[in-house]
Amino acid sequence: MTRAGKLAFWMASLFMALFTVDVVTGAFFRAAFLSDLAQAVLLTLSCGSFVAGLLVIEAREKGGETSLMTREEETR
């Protein structure tokens, strides 16, 4: 995995851990430290970082392949 992919997954993990801690403290101790808007932004950042990491992995595995179809039929 590339450095950018690892960084994206680490960021996603960090954001999700922070979101989870806020939700758990709010549910059990009624002491949530983020507002609803901040929770939504944090969740969006976490999902976005995760998707970016997946895209980096996909780009690395595809290599030189293009996304255009060659219009060739597969024969069996």
VEXDREN-2710 file (C-alpha; in Angstrom, 1 decimal):
% VEXDREN-2710
k/r/px/py/pz
1/MET/0.0/0.0/0.0
2/THR/1.3/3.4/-0.8
3/ARG/2.0/6.1/1.7
4/ALA/-1.1/8.2/0.6
5/GLY/-3.3/5.1/1.0
6/LYS/-2.1/4.5/4.5
7/LEU/-2.5/8.1/5.4
8/ALA/-6.1/8.2/4.2
9/PHE/-7.0/5.1/6.2
10/TRP/-5.3/6.4/9.3
11/MET/-7.2/9.7/9.0
12/ALA/-10.5/7.7/8.5
13/SER/-9.7/5.6/11.6
14/LEU/-8.9/8.7/13.6
15/PHE/-12.1/10.5/12.6
16/MET/-14.3/7.5/13.2
17/ALA/-12.7/6.9/16.6
18/LEU/-13.4/10.5/17.6
19/PHE/-17.0/10.2/16.3
20/THR/-17.5/6.9/18.2
21/VAL/-16.1/8.3/21.4
22/ASP/-18.5/11.3/21.2
23/VAL/-21.5/9.1/20.5
24/VAL/-20.7/6.7/23.3
25/THR/-20.1/9.5/25.9
26/GLY/-23.3/11.2/24.8
27/ALA/-25.3/8.0/25.0
28/PHE/-24.0/6.7/28.3
29/PHE/-22.8/9.8/30.2
30/ARG/-24.9/12.5/28.5
31/ALA/-21.6/14.4/28.0
32/ALA/-21.3/14.6/24.2
33/PHE/-18.6/17.2/23.3
34/LEU/-19.5/17.8/19.7
35/SER/-22.6/19.4/18.2
36/ASP/-24.8/17.7/15.7
37/LEU/-23.2/19.7/12.9
38/ALA/-19.7/18.8/14.0
39/GLN/-20.7/15.1/14.2
40/ALA/-22.0/15.2/10.7
41/VAL/-18.9/16.9/9.4
42/LEU/-16.7/14.4/11.3
43/LEU/-18.6/11.4/9.9
44/THR/-18.4/12.9/6.4
45/LEU/-14.6/13.4/6.7
46/SER/-14.2/9.8/7.9
47/CYS/-16.2/8.4/5.0
48/GLY/-14.4/10.7/2.5
49/SER/-11.0/9.6/3.8
50/PHE/-12.0/5.9/3.6
51/VAL/-13.2/6.3/0.0
52/ALA/-10.0/8.2/-0.9
53/GLY/-7.9/5.3/0.5
54/LEU/-9.9/2.8/-1.5
55/LEU/-9.5/4.9/-4.6
56/VAL/-5.7/5.0/-4.1
57/ILE/-5.7/1.2/-3.8
58/GLU/-7.8/0.8/-6.9
59/ALA/-5.6/3.1/-8.9
60/ARG/-2.5/1.2/-7.8
61/GLU/-3.9/-2.2/-8.7
62/LYS/-5.2/-1.2/-12.1
63/GLY/-1.8/0.2/-13.1
64/GLY/-1.7/1.1/-16.8
65/GLU/-5.2/-0.1/-17.5
66/THR/-7.7/2.5/-18.9
67/SER/-11.3/2.7/-17.9
68/LEU/-12.5/2.9/-21.5
69/MET/-14.1/-0.2/-22.9
70/THR/-12.5/-1.8/-25.9
71/ARG/-15.9/-3.0/-27.3
72/GLU/-14.5/-6.5/-27.8
73/GLU/-16.8/-9.4/-27.2
74/GLU/-15.7/-12.1/-24.9
75/THR/-15.8/-15.5/-26.5
76/ARG/-15.9/-18.8/-24.5
END
